[in-house]
Amino acid sequence: MRSIGWGTFIIMGKNDTENNKEWLVLAVDTTTPTGSVALLRNTELIAEFNQDSSTTFSERLLPAVQFILKSSGMVIKDIDGFAVAVGPGSFTGIRIGLSTIKSFAYASGKPVAPVSTLMALAMKLLPSCRLICTLIDAKKKEIYAALFESRRGRLEEIIPQGAYSPDMFFSRLPTHRIIHFIGSGKDVFRTTLRDYFGDKARFSKRSPHIAFEVGLIGIDLLKNKKGKEFQEIEPLYLRKSQAEEKH
């Protein structure tokens, strides 16, 4: 098991938008086949492109970005900053998403906000859900997972994000509370989750596309001067790749 803590994400409110500069942000997620791109002005969604296909979204990334910018009457130089899902998820998808955003940031000199895929998934269930468990099927009998709680406008990490064996992670979750599950892992392990939590388990029907949520988290980071230079952005793999394990 490997875990990493990402702390607390504060949901932006009206005062944040009024007291800080306006941010136009391009957000990208390629960590799963259901990739997405979103263009936001502060918390307002301007345009969004979602792909749900058995083929990789990575090959459609640049055309999607070009389509969104052109349809919005903008070009890359108009963007104030970038947000990108850095993982966990598909190793290839993560690398392609990061390399694309890094190239944009390098060319424009604009900052990048690295965003956890698991935290972006949890954002989809705010503010209506209190206890949120994000699960991504990591194959090899593992899951990428974390437990978050919504408390007064804050998304707090209760169980750290990591690569876990399913039983190890599920045994750490509270069985006496209602838990809302989201992510590809909820479908793969639905029967197991029912065995563990019975009627306390709630399975989200929200779409898996998270570019908008990546953008919301990214804008919060950028507004709080937590954006990074393109060369500082690192992937969040949570475990070694197959090539690294063989080596």
QUIJOJO-V224974 format. One record per backbone hydrogen bond with DSSP energy under -1.0 kcal/mol. NH is the residue of the N-H (numbers start at 1). CO is the residue of the C=O. Records with the same first field share a line. If there is no record, write none. Layout:
# QUIJOJO-V224974
NH=CO ; CO
This chain:
# QUIJOJO-V224974
2=163
4=161
9=155
11=153
17=13
18=14
19=15
25=40
26=81
27=38
28=83
29=36
35=33
36=29
37=49
38=27
39=47
40=25
41=44
42=23
44=41
46=39
47=39
49=37
51=35
60=57
61=58
64=60
65=61
66=62
67=63
68=64
69=65
70=66
71=67
72=68
73=70
74=69
78=75
79=76
80=24
81=24
82=111
83=26
84=113
85=28
86=115
90=31
94=90
95=91
96=92
97=93
98=94
99=95
100=96
101=97
102=98
103=99
104=100
105=101
106=102
107=103
108=104
109=105
112=228
113=82
115=84
117=87
120=116
121=117
122=118
123=119
124=121
125=122
126=123
129=125
132=148
133=180
134=146
135=182
136=144
138=142
142=139
143=164
144=136
145=162
146=134
147=159
148=132
149=156
150=130
151=154
155=9
156=149
158=147
159=147
161=4
162=145
163=2
164=143
169=165
170=166
171=167
172=169
173=170
179=200
180=131
181=202
182=133
185=135
186=183
188=184
189=185
193=189
194=190
195=191
196=192
197=193
198=194
200=197
201=198
202=179
204=181
214=210
215=211
216=212
217=213
218=214
219=215
220=216
221=217
222=218
223=219
224=220
225=222
226=221
228=112
232=229
236=86
245=241
246=242
247=243
